[in-house]
Amino acid sequence: MLDRDAVSVLTFDSYSTIVDVGSTVAALDGYVEDPEAVAAQWRAHSLMYSMAANDVDAYEPFYELNRHALTYALAEAGVDVTDEVRDDVLSVYHDLHVFEDVRPGVERLAEGYDLWVVSNGNPEMLDTMFEAADLDGHVEGYVSADEPETFKPDPGIYTHAADRIGVGVEEMAHVTAAWFDVAGAEGAGAQAVWVNRDDGPYPEFGPRPSLEVASFVALADELDL
């Protein structure tokens, strides 16, 4: 159960929460036989690399990890493309589809809370996402993994975000569609809100979210905004 009285700031994940990483399927179309399978491999290896980077102290900006992951996914599919084509496919991360509930939800949530994005994305990625989602004027800013040089779900990114925002981590409610981000935020001492747009089951592993909602608009409803 979300303790609303403890919350002064809402923070938001970016990829899979504000913007749809499923947009990568269309970017791969025409280059591979099964764009959905290759996109899934791409995403899975991107996240796997980010978590491994935390453990072996091998931080690279998230865009570069995505480049490595895409290279692997294409090779696994037996597809050989030029560097130019690969970079063109990779650039979809600067033009991902924004979920339809984000803008109306953010407008309402900003009436009651300071809003921030806390993301694995590096600044160049987040700048284009802010523009695409039209977040300026409602969201105060973003905290990038580039700052502490650690990725989610390492507790360091959440405590760093709290310090940067100027609140205690226990005052943050972190809003995310990613279960491992829920686990990371809750483990760091924040509360987590799981955005379950697909009405799927939550993994039977790790901390559970303090609140589950179907959309940003549903979160605004829950918070009476």
C-alpha positions in Angstrom: 0.0 0.0 0.0 1.4 3.4 -1.0 2.0 5.7 1.9 0.9 8.9 0.2 1.7 11.1 3.2 5.4 10.2 2.9 5.6 11.1 -0.8 6.9 14.6 -1.9 8.3 13.7 -5.3 7.3 11.3 -8.1 10.1 10.0 -10.3 9.5 8.2 -13.6 11.4 5.6 -15.5 11.8 6.4 -19.2 12.2 3.3 -21.4 9.1 1.1 -21.3 7.4 3.5 -19.0 7.2 6.9 -20.8 8.3 5.7 -24.2 7.7 2.3 -25.9 10.8 0.3 -26.6 8.5 -1.8 -28.9 9.2 0.9 -31.5 12.4 -1.0 -32.2 10.4 -3.7 -34.0 9.5 -1.2 -36.8 13.1 0.0 -37.0 14.3 -3.6 -37.7 11.6 -4.3 -40.3 13.2 -4.9 -43.7 16.5 -5.9 -42.3 15.6 -9.1 -40.5 13.1 -11.9 -41.0 11.6 -11.8 -37.5 11.8 -8.2 -36.3 9.9 -9.0 -33.0 12.4 -11.7 -32.0 15.4 -9.7 -32.8 14.0 -6.6 -31.0 13.4 -8.8 -27.9 17.0 -10.1 -28.0 18.2 -6.5 -28.4 16.3 -5.3 -25.4 17.2 -8.3 -23.3 20.9 -8.0 -23.9 20.8 -4.2 -23.4 19.4 -4.8 -19.9 21.7 -7.7 -19.2 24.8 -5.7 -20.2 23.7 -2.8 -18.0 23.4 -5.1 -14.9 26.7 -6.8 -15.7 28.3 -3.4 -16.1 27.4 -2.7 -12.5 29.0 -5.8 -11.2 32.3 -5.6 -13.2 32.7 -1.8 -13.0 32.5 -1.4 -16.8 30.1 1.5 -17.2 29.4 2.8 -20.7 26.6 5.2 -21.7 23.3 3.4 -22.2 23.3 4.3 -25.9 26.6 2.5 -26.4 25.3 -0.5 -24.5 22.3 -0.6 -26.9 24.8 -0.5 -29.8 26.5 -3.6 -28.4 23.2 -5.3 -27.8 21.9 -4.6 -31.3 25.2 -5.8 -32.8 24.8 -9.1 -30.9 21.1 -9.5 -31.7 21.8 -9.0 -35.5 24.7 -11.5 -35.3 22.5 -14.0 -33.5 19.9 -13.7 -36.3 22.7 -14.3 -38.9 22.2 -10.8 -40.4 25.2 -8.8 -41.6 24.6 -5.1 -42.0 26.8 -2.1 -42.5 27.8 0.2 -39.7 25.6 2.9 -41.3 22.5 0.6 -41.3 23.2 -0.4 -37.7 23.5 3.2 -36.6 20.3 4.1 -38.4 18.4 1.3 -36.6 20.0 2.3 -33.3 18.8 5.9 -33.8 15.2 4.8 -33.1 16.1 5.4 -29.5 15.9 9.1 -30.3 12.3 8.6 -31.7 10.5 6.1 -29.6 6.7 6.2 -29.5 5.3 8.0 -26.4 2.5 6.1 -24.5 -0.8 7.9 -25.0 -1.5 8.1 -21.3 1.8 9.9 -20.4 1.0 13.5 -21.4 -2.5 13.7 -19.8 -1.3 11.8 -16.7 1.8 14.0 -16.3 -0.3 17.2 -16.6 -2.5 16.1 -13.7 0.3 14.7 -11.5 2.3 17.9 -11.8 -0.6 19.7 -10.0 0.2 17.8 -6.8 3.9 16.8 -6.9 7.3 17.7 -8.2 8.1 15.3 -11.1 11.4 14.0 -12.2 12.7 11.3 -14.6 15.3 8.8 -13.2 16.7 6.8 -16.1 19.4 4.5 -17.4 19.5 6.8 -20.5 22.3 9.1 -21.1 21.6 12.9 -21.5 21.5 12.9 -25.3 18.8 10.2 -25.2 16.8 11.9 -22.5 16.9 15.3 -24.2 15.2 13.8 -27.3 12.7 11.9 -25.1 11.8 15.0 -23.2 11.1 16.7 -26.5 9.1 13.9 -28.0 7.0 13.5 -24.8 6.6 17.3 -24.4 7.6 17.0 -20.7 9.2 20.5 -20.3 7.0 22.7 -18.1 5.6 19.7 -16.2 8.7 17.6 -15.3 11.4 19.4 -13.4 14.3 17.5 -15.1 16.0 14.2 -15.2 18.7 12.2 -13.3 20.8 10.1 -15.7 22.7 7.0 -14.9 25.6 8.9 -16.4 25.9 10.9 -13.2 26.6 8.1 -10.7 27.8 5.8 -13.5 25.6 2.9 -12.3 22.5 1.4 -13.8 19.2 0.2 -12.3 18.5 -1.7 -10.1 21.6 -0.7 -8.2 20.5 1.2 -5.2 23.1 3.9 -5.9 21.1 5.4 -8.8 18.0 5.9 -6.6 19.9 7.4 -3.6 21.9 9.6 -6.0 18.6 10.8 -7.5 17.2 11.6 -4.1 20.3 13.6 -3.2 20.2 15.5 -6.5 16.5 16.3 -6.2 17.0 17.3 -2.5 14.8 14.9 -0.7 15.1 11.7 1.3 14.9 8.6 -0.7 11.9 7.6 1.4 10.0 10.6 0.1 10.2 9.3 -3.5 7.6 7.3 -5.2 9.2 5.8 -8.4 6.9 5.0 -11.2 8.0 2.3 -13.6 6.8 -0.5 -15.9 9.9 -2.6 -15.2 9.7 -5.1 -12.4 13.5 -4.9 -11.7 13.1 -1.1 -11.4 10.4 -1.7 -8.8 12.7 -4.0 -6.9 15.6 -1.5 -7.1 13.5 1.4 -5.9 11.9 -0.5 -3.1 15.2 -2.0 -2.1 16.8 1.5 -1.9 14.1 2.8 0.4 11.8 4.5 -2.0 8.2 3.4 -2.7 7.5 2.0 -6.2 4.5 2.3 -8.4 4.2 -0.4 -11.1 2.6 0.7 -14.3 1.0 -2.6 -15.6 -0.4 -1.5 -19.0 -0.7 -5.1 -20.2 -2.5 -6.4 -17.1 0.1 -9.1 -16.7 1.3 -10.9 -13.6 4.0 -9.5 -11.4 7.1 -11.8 -11.1 7.2 -13.8 -7.9 10.6 -12.5 -7.0 11.9 -9.6 -5.0 10.0 -6.7 -3.4 6.5 -6.0 -4.6 5.3 -2.5 -5.6 3.6 -0.3 -3.1 1.0 0.4 -5.8 -0.1 -1.1 -9.1 -1.8 1.1 -11.8 -2.8 0.6 -15.4 -1.6 4.0 -16.6 -0.4 7.4 -15.7 -4.0 8.6 -15.8 -5.0 5.8 -13.4 -2.1 7.0 -11.1 -3.5 10.5 -11.1 -6.9 9.1 -10.2 -5.4 7.1 -7.3 -3.8 10.3 -6.0 -7.0 12.3 -6.4 -5.5 14.7 -8.9 
